[in-house]
Amino acid sequence: MIQRIQTVWWSLSAIFMGGCICLPLFELTETESARIIHANDVNYIYLPLIGQVILTFITIFLFKKRSLQIVLGYVIVLNLIAICIGVFVKYKLSIESHPELHILPWAAVFLLPIIFQILAIRAVKKDEALIRSMDRLR
């Protein structure tokens, strides 16, 4: 059932994950010039995000296997959290050695796909509970 609300949440999550690839994350202000660091400049951010987008679209089309959708949703959330923590810890350590490195406000967009994934998981759980309650009536 593609027309469910979780499809909307997963689609928004994939769109924002794709948008995270293009957004500037960090700014390195050296003596006279400023260099912007995007997610596609760093392979350990870029490649997992592409994988997450693909996995999210696969999850959308597994609508007949709701338990697998829930598991994949949790895997995506955990991977996104790991990517966020890894990126910001690495650059936090870089900021200590390079005080001219600044986190841009666009980096907060990484949190939106996580929120959308959690909303999709909740919607799938509600569908699963509804199906189980209907099975009890038979």
PyMOL commands that set and color helices and strands:
alter all, ss='L'
color gray80, all
select helices_A, chain A and resi 5-22+39-41+43-60+66-97+105-137
alter helices_A, ss='H'
color red, helices_A
select strands_A, chain A and resi 24-29+34-38+101-103
alter strands_A, ss='S'
color yellow, strands_A
deselect
rebuild
show_as cartoon
